[in-house]
């Protein structure tokens, strides 16, 4: 570690985890509010309330392209604090938005700001730690991070019950203010001026061309986009499935907590076995298993699963979808980054941007197809993981040919 005398390791881990968790908190705590947002802002098309979720992810994806390179040029703290200001502006605009269209625009702004906290926090960890120290610290950061999506719907439900759904946006503002003040007062700038690089648009464009020119990276981006689509489709539709399909809206925060905790545990399992099995085998195996499970779900709901079994079977399946994301996203991202060591920062931003924005574009039409049953989600996940598995076969053959 390079000089952070005011921060203990425990405090540093907690700070970085809270910054990274901004995204999960901003997404998952909104889920219990979607029925009320739909009823108030778009009563004639309730499915459109899902756009409050996907619009945030769209802003996040676009912001990811720029926040890393900007922090390399202007310093980590400055970019995070400016991003926090943008995030707070977006949350404030969403809080007072009189229409769904204005709220969607505000959520895009909020997502742009959240990209700084997510991406630059990881850069700070790389600035201050290396080797096994960095790996150990990141495991602690992710341990805290996995708890946030688990408890966010519960916290959102409490806020909505006490103060109404618009108060959720005030909690975002308070959260961002607390994190920003903590960062400003306790963390010294980890990237000194002499280590900064000028921000050049030409360098970003060149990195983008190099990333997209590599066929291995292109395939990895496509697979990552498809794996993200399974996650985003699930998040955007899960509350409606609980409320409309199964009439279990009050139970939603509890079941979401259970599923998120299990998925978090699977991410730690992945960390312990990926070294032995390899990233490619992990991704291919997880996708193959999900093809079987999702195909079975499509058949079961098509041919009439007994009503008493539908909800428990759906819960098990949805948990496997979250777990599949835990087993695939990190590994396929690492595969895509392997040829890009010389432009790692730019490469990571480009990959994350294209994968996230592409996943949003696939998720929006699927979410709007919700018809009171989980079938649109089941079919979407099945088709997406099948395509992702086919792309992994092509990636495997390509790597065998170049070995």
C-alpha positions in Angstrom: 0.0 0.0 0.0 1.3 3.5 -0.9 0.6 5.9 1.8 -2.9 6.2 3.3 -2.0 6.8 7.0 -5.4 8.0 8.0 -7.2 4.8 6.8 -7.1 1.4 8.4 -7.6 -1.5 6.0 -11.0 -2.2 7.4 -12.2 1.4 6.8 -10.7 1.3 3.3 -12.5 -1.9 2.4 -15.8 -0.5 3.8 -15.4 2.7 1.8 -14.6 1.0 -1.5 -17.4 -1.5 -1.0 -19.9 1.3 -0.5 -18.8 3.0 -3.6 -19.0 -0.1 -5.7 -22.4 -0.9 -4.2 -23.9 2.4 -5.4 -25.1 0.6 -8.5 -26.8 -2.3 -6.8 -28.4 0.0 -4.2 -29.7 2.3 -7.0 -31.2 -0.7 -8.9 -32.5 -3.1 -6.3 -34.1 -0.7 -3.8 -36.2 0.6 -6.7 -37.9 -2.7 -7.4 -40.6 -2.5 -4.7 -41.5 0.9 -6.0 -42.2 -0.2 -9.6 -46.0 -1.0 -9.1 -46.6 2.4 -7.6 -44.5 4.2 -10.2 -46.5 2.5 -12.9 -49.9 3.2 -11.3 -49.0 6.9 -10.9 -47.0 7.7 -14.0 -48.0 5.2 -16.7 -51.3 3.6 -15.6 -52.3 2.6 -19.2 -49.0 0.7 -19.7 -47.8 -0.7 -16.4 -44.9 -2.6 -18.0 -43.2 0.7 -18.9 -42.3 1.2 -15.2 -39.5 -1.3 -15.8 -37.8 1.4 -17.9 -36.9 3.2 -14.6 -34.5 0.2 -14.0 -33.1 -0.2 -17.6 -32.6 3.5 -18.2 -30.3 3.7 -15.1 -28.3 0.8 -16.5 -28.1 2.5 -19.9 -26.6 5.6 -18.3 -24.2 3.4 -16.3 -23.0 1.7 -19.5 -22.3 4.9 -21.3 -20.6 6.5 -18.3 -18.3 3.4 -18.0 -16.6 4.3 -21.3 -15.4 7.6 -19.9 -15.0 7.6 -16.2 -11.9 5.3 -16.1 -9.9 7.4 -18.6 -11.0 10.6 -17.0 -9.8 9.5 -13.6 -6.4 8.6 -15.2 -6.1 12.2 -16.3 -7.7 14.3 -13.5 -7.3 12.1 -10.4 -9.5 9.5 -8.7 -11.1 11.6 -6.0 -12.1 14.5 -8.3 -13.8 12.2 -10.8 -15.7 10.3 -8.1 -16.9 13.5 -6.5 -18.0 15.0 -9.8 -19.7 11.8 -10.6 -21.4 11.9 -7.2 -22.7 15.4 -8.1 -24.1 14.1 -11.3 -25.7 11.2 -9.5 -27.3 13.5 -6.9 -28.6 15.7 -9.7 -30.2 12.8 -11.5 -31.7 11.5 -8.2 -33.1 14.9 -7.4 -34.6 15.3 -10.9 -36.2 11.8 -10.6 -37.6 12.7 -7.2 -39.7 15.6 -8.7 -40.3 14.2 -12.1 -44.0 14.6 -13.1 -43.9 12.1 -15.9 -42.3 8.7 -16.7 -40.4 10.2 -19.6 -38.7 12.8 -17.4 -38.0 10.2 -14.8 -36.3 8.0 -17.4 -34.1 10.9 -18.5 -33.2 11.6 -14.9 -32.3 8.0 -14.3 -30.0 8.0 -17.3 -28.2 11.0 -15.7 -28.1 9.2 -12.3 -26.6 6.1 -14.1 -23.9 8.3 -15.7 -22.9 9.6 -12.3 -22.9 6.1 -10.7 -20.4 4.9 -13.3 -17.7 7.0 -11.6 -18.2 5.4 -8.2 -18.2 1.8 -9.6 -15.3 2.1 -12.0 -12.9 4.5 -10.2 -13.2 2.7 -6.9 -11.7 -0.4 -8.5 -9.0 1.8 -10.0 -8.2 3.1 -6.5 -7.7 -0.4 -5.2 -5.3 -1.1 -8.1 -3.4 2.2 -7.2 -2.9 1.3 -3.6 -2.5 -2.5 -3.5 -0.9 -5.1 -5.7 -0.5 -8.9 -5.9 -2.0 -11.1 -3.2 -2.8 -8.1 -1.1 -5.0 -6.7 -3.8 -6.7 -10.0 -4.4 -7.4 -10.5 -0.7 -8.7 -6.9 -0.3 -11.0 -7.3 -3.4 -12.5 -10.4 -1.9 -13.4 -8.5 1.2 -14.8 -5.6 -0.9 -17.0 -8.1 -2.9 -18.1 -9.8 0.3 -19.6 -6.5 1.6 -20.8 -5.7 -1.9 -22.9 -8.9 -2.2 -24.9 -7.9 0.9 -26.2 -4.7 -0.6 -28.4 -6.2 -3.4 -29.7 -8.7 -0.8 -31.0 -6.0 1.6 -31.8 -3.2 -0.8 -35.4 -4.3 -1.6 -36.0 -4.7 2.1 -34.7 -1.2 2.7 -36.7 0.1 -0.2 -39.9 -1.4 1.1 -39.4 0.2 4.5 -38.8 3.6 3.0 -41.8 3.3 0.7 -44.0 2.1 3.6 -43.0 5.1 5.8 -42.6 7.9 3.3 -43.9 6.9 -0.1 -42.1 5.8 -3.2 -40.5 9.1 -4.2 -38.6 9.1 -0.9 -36.4 6.3 -2.4 -34.6 9.0 -4.4 -33.9 11.0 -1.3 -32.2 7.9 0.1 -30.0 7.9 -3.0 -29.1 11.5 -2.4 -28.2 10.9 1.3 -26.2 7.8 0.4 -24.2 9.6 -2.2 -23.6 12.6 0.1 -22.4 10.3 2.9 -20.0 8.4 0.6 -18.7 11.6 -0.9 -18.1 13.3 2.4 -16.4 10.1 3.8 -14.1 9.9 0.7 -13.3 13.7 0.7 -12.3 13.8 4.4 -10.6 10.4 4.8 -8.9 9.4 1.6 -5.8 11.0 0.2 -5.7 11.3 -3.6 -4.2 7.9 -4.6 -3.0 9.0 -8.1 -0.4 11.8 -7.8 -0.1 14.3 -10.7 3.1 12.9 -12.0 1.4 9.6 -12.7 -1.5 11.0 -14.6 -2.0 10.7 -18.3 -3.5 13.3 -20.6 -7.1 12.6 -21.7 -7.0 12.2 -25.4 -10.0 11.4 -27.5 -7.7 9.9 -30.1 -6.4 7.4 -27.6 -9.9 6.3 -26.6 -10.9 5.9 -30.3 -7.7 3.9 -31.0 -8.3 1.7 -28.0 -11.9 1.1 -29.1 -10.7 0.1 -32.6 -8.1 -2.2 -31.2 -10.6 -3.9 -28.9 -13.2 -4.4 -31.6 -10.6 -5.6 -34.1 -9.7 -8.6 -32.0 -12.1 -11.5 -32.8 -11.5 -13.1 -29.3 -12.5 -9.9 -27.6 -15.5 -9.4 -29.8 -16.8 -12.8 -28.9 -16.1 -12.2 -25.2 -18.1 -8.9 -25.4 -21.0 -10.7 -27.1 -21.1 -13.5 -24.5 -20.8 -11.0 -21.7 -23.6 -8.9 -23.2 -25.9 -12.0 -23.4 -25.0 -13.1 -19.8 -25.8 -9.5 -18.6 -29.1 -9.7 -20.5 -30.3 -12.7 -18.4 -29.5 -10.7 -15.3 -31.1 -7.4 -16.4 -34.2 -9.1 -17.8 -34.7 -10.9 -14.4 -34.2 -7.7 -12.4 -36.6 -5.7 -14.6 -39.4 -8.4 -14.5 -39.0 -10.1 -11.1 -41.2 -7.7 -9.1 -44.1 -8.0 -11.6 -43.8 -11.8 -11.6 -44.1 -11.8 -7.8 -47.0 -9.4 -7.8 -49.0 -10.3 -10.9 -48.2 -13.9 -11.6 -48.0 -15.3 -8.1 -49.8 -12.5 -6.0 -46.9 -12.5 -3.6 -45.7 -8.9 -3.7 -45.3 -8.5 0.1 -42.9 -11.5 0.1 -40.7 -10.2 -2.7 -38.0 -8.5 -0.5 -37.6 -11.6 1.5 -37.2 -14.0 -1.4 -34.9 -11.5 -3.2 -32.7 -11.5 -0.2 -32.5 -15.3 -0.2 -31.7 -15.5 -3.9 -29.1 -12.7 -3.7 -27.3 -14.3 -0.7 -27.1 -17.7 -2.6 -25.8 -16.0 -5.7 -23.2 -14.2 -3.6 -22.1 -17.5 -2.1 -21.8 -19.0 -5.7 -19.4 -16.1 -6.6 -17.1 -17.2 -3.8 -17.3 -20.8 -5.0 -16.3 -19.6 -8.4 -13.3 -17.8 -7.0 -12.1 -21.1 -5.3 -12.5 -23.4 -8.4 -11.8 -21.2 -11.4 -8.0 -21.5 -10.9 -8.3 -25.3 -11.3 -10.9 -25.5 -14.0 -10.1 -22.3 -16.0 -12.4 -19.5 -17.1 -13.5 -21.0 -20.4 -14.7 -24.2 -18.8 -16.5 -22.4 -16.0 -18.4 -20.2 -18.4 -19.2 -23.0 -20.9 -20.3 -25.3 -18.1 -22.5 -22.7 -16.4 -24.2 -21.8 -19.7 -24.7 -25.5 -20.6 -26.4 -26.1 -17.2 -28.6 -23.0 -17.6 -29.7 -24.2 -21.1 -31.0 -27.4 -19.6 -32.7 -25.7 -16.6 -34.3 -22.9 -18.7 -35.4 -25.4 -21.4 -37.0 -27.5 -18.8 -38.8 -24.5 -17.3 -40.2 -23.5 -20.7 -41.6 -27.0 -21.2 -42.9 -27.2 -17.7 -44.9 -23.9 -18.0 -45.9 -24.6 -21.6 -47.5 -28.0 -20.7 -49.1 -27.1 -17.4 -47.0 -27.3 -14.3 -49.4 -27.9 -11.3 -50.2 -24.5 -9.7 -48.9 -25.6 -6.3 -45.4 -26.2 -7.8 -45.2 -23.1 -10.0 -43.9 -20.6 -7.4 -41.3 -22.9 -5.7 -40.0 -24.1 -9.1 -39.8 -20.5 -10.3 -37.8 -19.5 -7.1 -35.3 -22.3 -7.7 -34.9 -21.4 -11.3 -34.5 -17.7 -10.7 -31.9 -18.4 -8.2 -29.9 -20.4 -10.8 -30.1 -17.5 -13.2 -28.6 -15.1 -10.6 -26.0 -17.8 -9.8 -25.2 -18.2 -13.5 -24.4 -14.5 -13.7 -22.0 -15.0 -10.8 -20.3 -17.8 -12.6 -20.0 -16.2 -16.0 -19.7 -12.4 -15.9 -16.4 -12.1 -14.1 -14.8 -15.0 -16.0 -15.8 -13.9 -19.5 -14.7 -10.4 -18.7 -11.3 -11.8 -17.8 -11.2 -13.8 -21.0 -11.9 -10.7 -23.0 -9.2 -8.7 -21.1 -6.4 -11.3 -21.7 -5.2 -9.9 -25.1 -5.5 -6.3 -23.8 -2.8 -6.0 -21.1 -1.1 -3.1 -22.8 -4.4 -1.1 -22.8 -6.1 -2.6 -19.8 -7.8 0.5 -18.5 -9.2 1.6 -21.8 -10.0 -2.0 -22.8 -12.0 -2.5 -19.6 -14.0 0.6 -20.2 -14.8 -0.3 -23.8 -15.8 -3.9 -23.0 -18.0 -2.8 -20.1 -19.7 -0.1 -22.2 -20.5 -2.2 -25.2 -21.6 -5.2 -23.1 -23.8 -3.1 -20.8 -25.4 -1.0 -23.4 -26.0 -4.0 -25.7 -27.7 -5.9 -22.8 -30.0 -2.9 -22.1 -31.1 -2.8 -25.8 -32.0 -6.5 -25.6 -33.6 -6.2 -22.2 -36.0 -3.4 -22.9 -38.2 -5.2 -25.5 -38.2 -8.4 -23.4 -39.4 -6.5 -20.3 -42.2 -4.8 -22.2 -43.5 -8.3 -23.3 -44.5 -9.2 -19.8 -48.0 -10.8 -20.1 -48.8 -11.8 -16.6 -46.8 -15.0 -16.8 -43.0 -15.7 -16.5 -43.0 -17.2 -20.0 -41.4 -14.2 -21.7 -38.6 -14.2 -19.2 -38.1 -18.0 -19.5 -38.0 -17.9 -23.3 -35.6 -14.9 -23.3 -33.2 -16.5 -20.9 -33.3 -19.9 -22.7 -32.6 -18.2 -26.1 -29.9 -15.9 -24.8 -27.9 -18.6 -22.9 -28.2 -21.0 -25.9 -26.7 -18.3 -28.2 -24.0 -17.5 -25.6 -23.1 -21.2 -25.4 -22.8 -21.4 -29.2 -20.5 -18.3 -29.2 -18.4 -20.0 -26.5 -17.9 -23.0 -28.7 -16.7 -20.7 -31.5 -14.4 -19.0 -29.0 -13.0 -22.3 -27.9 -12.3 -23.4 -31.5 -10.6 -20.1 -32.2 -8.3 -20.4 -29.2 -7.5 -24.0 -30.1 -6.4 -22.9 -33.6 -4.1 -20.2 -32.2 -2.6 -22.3 -29.4 
